[in-house]
Amino acid sequence: MGATPLDGLVMATRCGSLDAGAVLYLLREGGLDADGLTDLLYRQSGLLGVSGLSGDMRDLLESREPAAREALDLYVHRAAREMAALAASLGGLDGLVFTAGVRENAPRIRAEICARLGWLGVRLDAAANERGAGRLNAADSAVAVWMIPTDEEVVIARQTAALLDLAE
């Protein structure tokens, strides 16, 4: 994520990284003003905008609509691209951690992302992935692959409480 939640990975309703020329096109040719463009990029894009069905990955995984598969393919492509870029910046990859919705609900998406990262030495244990085990990598994987539960609300509450204590 960059300066705003619009940058980076495509999300449920947010577009993710976007060519600046697309924004100019939407302003000039799409008849959108700043408010309309904001609504489009934050609330009508992402998995929802590509699929035309839903921004919820669970719904898309259950759907047989080609547009649902297209949205999932975009997500997998973008996730693998972002991870590969990070690996290039870091000079390699020791571990890969899945959290949140993909961790909890999408063994198929995890498998597809890991398959695209095979050139980095990522090897997934298919049975562990399906079971939702904590450690997901195969024995011959050069990269540790983990599923770690997250509770974003608790983290936000703790950080807020810590800030409030500092303010007193």
Secondary structure, DSSP 8 states (H G I E B T S, - for coil): --SSTTSSS--SSS--S--HHHHHHHHHTS---HHHHHHHHHHS-HHHHHHSS-S-HHHHHH---HHHHHHHHHHHHHHHHHHHHHHHHHTS-SEEEE-HHHHHH-HHHHHHHHHHTGGGT--B-HHHHHHT-SB-B-TT-SSEEEE----HHHHHHHHHHHHHHHH-
